Amino acid sequence: MDLVKLNMYQRLRDFEIPASILDEIFADEDDLEILETNWEELENNGMTSDEIADEIAKFIFEQLDYTPDQFTEENE
C-alpha cells in the first residue's frame, strides 16, 4: 500500500471506522478509486486530512446505519 493510501486508512481509523469496513473498501478497486478521488478533491478545496476523514466517516456511518460504538466489545 502506498503512503497516500496508508495515510487515508490511518486517518479513517482515527475516526473510528472499523478495520473490517476499511479493508473492504481498500480491497475493492472501484471503492478505493472513489475514496481517493473524493479525498483529493476535498484536499484541493482546502480541507485538512482530519476534516476529510471526519466527513467521510460520517458519510460511511450514515450509509451503513452504523454508530461507532456499535461493534465495540465490552469486557465486563
C-alpha positions in Angstrom: 0.0 0.0 0.0 1.5 3.4 -0.9 1.9 6.2 1.6 -1.1 8.1 0.4 -3.4 5.1 0.9 -1.9 4.3 4.2 -2.4 7.8 5.4 -6.1 7.7 4.3 -6.5 4.4 6.1 -5.0 5.6 9.3 -6.9 8.9 9.3 -10.2 7.0 8.8 -9.2 4.6 11.6 -8.6 7.6 13.8 -12.3 8.5 13.3 -13.4 5.1 14.5 -14.2 3.3 11.2 -13.6 -0.4 11.9 -10.7 -2.0 10.1 -13.1 -4.6 8.6 -15.1 -1.9 6.8 -11.9 -0.2 5.6 -10.4 -3.5 4.5 -13.5 -4.0 2.3 -13.2 -0.5 0.8 -9.5 -0.8 0.2 -9.8 -4.2 -1.3 -12.3 -3.1 -3.9 -10.6 -1.1 -6.7 -13.8 0.8 -7.6 -14.5 1.8 -4.0 -10.9 2.8 -3.4 -10.8 4.9 -6.6 -14.0 6.7 -5.4 -12.4 7.3 -2.0 -9.1 8.5 -3.4 -10.8 10.8 -5.9 -13.1 12.4 -3.3 -10.3 12.7 -0.8 -8.1 14.5 -3.3 -11.0 16.8 -4.3 -11.7 17.8 -0.7 -7.9 18.3 -0.1 -7.8 20.6 -3.2 -10.7 22.6 -1.7 -8.6 23.3 1.4 -9.8 20.7 3.9 -7.2 19.1 6.2 -6.9 15.3 6.4 -8.7 15.4 9.8 -11.6 17.3 8.3 -11.8 15.0 5.3 -11.6 11.8 7.5 -14.4 13.2 9.7 -16.7 13.9 6.8 -16.0 10.6 5.1 -16.5 8.7 8.4 -19.9 10.5 9.0 -20.9 9.5 5.4 -19.9 5.9 5.9 -21.7 5.6 9.2 -24.8 7.2 7.7 -24.8 4.9 4.7 -24.3 1.8 6.8 -26.8 2.9 9.5 -23.9 2.4 11.9 -22.8 4.0 15.2 -19.1 4.0 16.0 -19.6 2.1 19.3 -21.9 -0.5 17.7 -19.2 -3.2 17.4 -17.2 -2.3 20.4 -16.6 -5.3 22.6 -17.4 -4.8 26.2 -15.0 -6.6 28.6 -17.1 -6.7 31.7 
